[in-house]
Amino acid sequence: MHQSVLYQDIIHALQPRSEGKYVDGTVGAGGHAYGILEASQPHGTLLGLDVDPQALDLARTRLAPFGPRAILIHASYLSLAEQLTGLGWETVDGIVLDLGVSSMQLDTASRGFSFREDAPLDMRFDPTRPHAPTAADLVNTLSETDLADVIYRYGEERLSRRVARAIVQARPLHTTGQLVKAITRVVRGGDHHPATRTFQALRIAVNGELEAVEQVLPQALQVLAPGGRLAVIAFHSLEDRIVKEYFRRESRDCICPPRQPMCTCGHIARLREITRKPIQPTDEETHANPRARSARLRVAEKL
């Protein structure tokens, strides 16, 4: 069974204990959840959320040995507070969020996340949402300017305008292979595949990933018990910057502009940063799992 990224670091960060309540808001195939439940024996409980039904099927199998201690629900972490209310949980002792696309999603060609195999241009984390836009909808309906903005903002692709123009000229596009062909006409190889940044941008846009991170962090802070910890793994700078800035802001007693002579915000610190610098995978981990190389873990504790 594939081991989740920064597995031991997550367990060390959350310090699970028996009687504790935990949330894995991106449970995936259940890797981190398994470690938390194992470390919190015999009575620790965990709520696992995921929008991907394929992932939940795997998690149910993997976490079956823990019986009712593992509660799995097909839902977004954006409904975190609502899900806890439904369980009668007022607070939790630890939350983990492993952001972005999973290896399982990348390796399932039919999902359309990978540029290495030809498949329908989908990229939805939750394919059961019938009216949610797909990557095909974006590349075929956005104006050239809007498409360039998406590719630049979410993919940090400096050739975004050139890529957008090539995509518009190649319309209609229905498969990943067609999209890759359009991109490689105007982007040459480098350290990454020419389509890497554009595929990332479309995936983020389809799933509203950055907006979701911004919305879930205040929810997570609200439901954490004093001393509870929030651990977030990000895989690119856009997500990591949101987490970093939120942790820094909520760990300060004043968030007024630096040049303001007197505090008027009334803000009170609610977090303590456990990791001022993000934890990164070891050389051994990245050798065993090259996809882990860009992972960054930040941890904060509620005051």
C-alpha angles and dihedrals in degrees: 000000000000112000117229121248116274089001099163092041091056092051091048091047097050096039093205117213136186113271089027125128119220140181129211101192093187100035096169111168091346102258100135091034091056091053093048093049092046092050093046097053137175102021109007115123132204135199112209120197129186136156091210111088091195090058092047091054089056092045092052090055094045095046097040092104089066093058116191091358087080115064114186124190132179098233143108121262085239086079091054097122092044092050093050091050089053090054094045092243112145095184140000133216099223142009129195125194118187101189132205133022121338128229089245091057092047092049094050099083095194091065091069098228097118127073091200097075131041113248141136113296098249115125096169114145087209109041090179091075099096099192099040112116118252129212087260090058091054098046092046101043109030118095116250090253094049092046091051090050092052092049092048098043100043101026099034086222108166090200092055096128092050091048093048091051091051091049094049091049090051096050135169097055119177106161138050090241092058091049093049090050091054093048097047090056089071106021122064128206124276134145088325136037109276091243097050098096096042093049090049091050094050093046092051092048095047093052100034088232101165094046089049092054091050091052099044099051096069090046091052092050091049095054098041116105117232106282091022117133135225117205120188127185115199127184103197137036096253094061093038092053092054092051093044094050093046093050092047093048095047092047092060130083092213129036098175117130110283094244095051106111096211132034113247101159098082090210116161122201112251101174139053116210110232092184116039086177120038121256112242131197118269122248088255092056095047090048090053093040114021091187089068093066096094097044118124122187123201123183131192133177126217114241 
